[in-house]
Amino acid sequence: MRHRPVRAESGEHPAVRAWALQRATAPAGPMAVQILQKRRKAVVYRLVGAGPDGSDVVAKRSSSVRIGRESFVYEQVLPALPVPVPPYYGTLTEAGTDAAWLFVAHAGQVEYRPDLAPHRTLAARWLAALHTAGASAARAAGLPERGPDHFRRELEAARAEILRHLDNPALRPHDVEVLRALVDRCEVAAARWAEVESICRLTPPTVVHGDFAPKNVRLDAAGPGATLRPFDWAGAGWGTPAPDLPQPDAAPSAYWAGPDLDAYRERVARSWPDLTREDLDRLALAGKLFRTLVCLRLEATGLAGDWPQAAMKDMRLYRADLDDVLAAAGWKR
């Protein structure tokens, strides 16, 4: 989404008011507010110059449950791990609603690009530090489970949701064909789930970001010396590192961060000396399956109603992603 600047007078914009309440200060003067993301589950704003020394602040409004889960990571998990993240400024419960706000520093001006080898190397080294240190974090008590059982539940929920809407008269015949193909791919993966579980046992469980995608990663500078600063920890959990490792391939999707697996293996070798490059390829493949199933389950709710075409656009991408996974794994019906 393009950043859309909006002028907001002191105290007028809800994000500005929430930030002032959280800081227990008078409302700021006139401030530029940018909409960074606007979705059903959350809206995210950039408050230009609102932070310490004139830095920018990111204000995220979502359900109290989601904000609570993410703030737990910032407050209880990340301080003990050797990975750079944007400074965390706290949360605010919104009176009279079930919503809350979370505030962090803006992560950086440079967008992450998986087509740039230096970016992929930085991502690999950051993830290696997270995963190896996180594996000894005493299960990071309080993080949700993100092992193969969790993703099997996502598979079943996605399949059931698609089947529930197949008779929607707003779907065109070729839409139904795509959806039936997705159900078929889910059934193929389910039949191979014992192999998926075996792949997940290649490493110990650890802290995982869970949505390590280009949209959730920034760099604080361009060129040598840049620091990677991932954000949006709403999908974080405790389990296999696979969801953080998917690689781009033939599917027409720019969703995958594609960390350099050779650089990752070099950094995790001391902690996990038996992990081979082939093992990492299998983990990355499982991670792509997992992340696609989560997206599929979330988007399938959009198949209801009179206008399912927005959801169908993404369904075609998810079919391509699952086709890539099944082909690479050699899984056939």
WOFENZI-V338526 format. One record per run of one state. SS is the DSSP state (alpha for helix, beta for strand, coil for the rest). FROM is the first residue (numbers start at 1). TO is the last residue. If there is no record, write none. Layout:
SS,FROM,TO
SS,FROM,TO
//
This chain:
coil,1,3
beta,4,8
coil,9,13
alpha,14,23
coil,24,30
beta,31,38
coil,39,41
beta,42,47
coil,48,51
alpha,52,54
coil,55,56
beta,57,63
alpha,64,80
coil,81,87
beta,88,93
coil,94,98
beta,99,105
coil,106,109
beta,110,111
coil,112,116
alpha,117,134
coil,135,137
alpha,138,140
coil,141,144
beta,145,146
coil,147,147
alpha,148,164
coil,165,172
alpha,173,191
coil,192,192
alpha,193,200
coil,201,205
beta,206,208
coil,209,213
alpha,214,216
beta,217,219
coil,220,227
beta,228,230
coil,231,236
beta,237,239
coil,240,240
alpha,241,244
coil,245,260
alpha,261,268
coil,269,276
alpha,277,303
coil,304,308
alpha,309,329
coil,330,333
//
